[in-house]
Amino acid sequence: MNWQDKVVLVTGGTGSFGKKFVSVMLEEYRPKKLIIFSRDELKQHDMRQIFPDTGNSSVRYFIGDVRDRERLERAFHGVDVVVHAAALKQVPACEYNPIEAIKTNVVGATNIIEAAIDQGVKRVLALSTDKAVNPSNLYGATKLCAEKLFVQGNAYSGDVGTGFSCVRYGNVVGSRGSVIPLFKKQRANGKVTVTDRRMTRFWITLDQGVRFVIKCIEQMHGGEVFVPKIPSMNIEDLAAAIAPGCAVEDIGIRPGEKLHEVLLGEDEARDTVELDDMFVVQPSHPWWNNDAWKGGKRPADGYRYASDSNTQWLHIDELKAFADVEV
């Protein structure tokens, strides 16, 4: 795939993922045009200071909301690749504002699909989350709906041939809303709070997430859900890595929160191909080409990829290097 010939658009482009994606794209892939689509003019202004859109720059800034299909139609005109990163993702906020979460995460996904088809976009990759597997909160439920929409969007696109796929991964180290910045702030007081010290989570860095997304765009056929193989960590070890010597206080699990996360459930494992560095969940629909991922192997019956039974674990010293944590 020759990125230098492509016009690329990222929704939610001023978020943590968007900023890193833009940085990697500009430094290493140099697309013909790179459009940052988001709804916050101040964040776009701040980002413009880092990635200017003047002179011979390929960067463009586009104010808009994924809830507004007409605006997406305008933004997608002439675009080859869309990375859909816009979402309401804070679990408590989605629980308290369920209609808003549905409007952005589900209706917004529908708008992305329809605008991409109508404008002839070739490839669309949407970011999902481990919380979409057996969801216990509204955020996870909306992302599960979005995954289903994007997978079936491949049948909906018809002769236009727009391909839709998803990437599903775990918690991003240091992203906005991550527990790591919270722990770093709390350590000054000598005490950090955890919801349950038995908790485990998958972890991935922003750089790893961005590079995995780029790789999946290059390899996608349309219809896959890509799941990277990433390490787990116990929340108590995480607290010890970031705030050594601090007291740890249990404050109780929040509504909709899980003790352990799952990236691949038992039922969908039947349609999954395992590769060295990732799992590829294939659609169970008549339109899917079953020969698309011949090189992989099938997981064993009943297999689930969960943070508590993971074979890769981050220990305290590894987490410090992994997250570049200053202690």
MORA-V958861 format. One record per run of one state. SS is the DSSP state (@ for helix, = for strand, . for the rest). FROM is the first residue (numbers start at 1). LEN is the number of residues. Records with the same first field share a line. If there is no record, write none. Layout:
BEGIN
SS=FROM-LEN + FROM-LEN
END
This chain:
BEGIN
.=1-2 + 6-1 + 12-4 + 30-3 + 39-2 + 51-8 + 64-5 + 76-5 + 85-6 + 97-1 + 119-4 + 133-5 + 157-1 + 161-2 + 170-1 + 173-6 + 190-1 + 195-5 + 205-1 + 220-5 + 229-3 + 243-4 + 251-11 + 265-1 + 270-2 + 275-3 + 282-15 + 298-7 + 307-6 + 314-2 + 324-4
@=3-3 + 16-14 + 41-10 + 69-7 + 91-6 + 98-21 + 130-3 + 138-19 + 158-3 + 179-11 + 206-14 + 235-8 + 266-4 + 316-8
==7-5 + 33-6 + 59-5 + 81-4 + 123-7 + 163-7 + 171-2 + 191-4 + 200-5 + 225-4 + 232-3 + 247-4 + 262-3 + 272-3 + 278-4 + 297-1 + 305-2 + 313-1
END
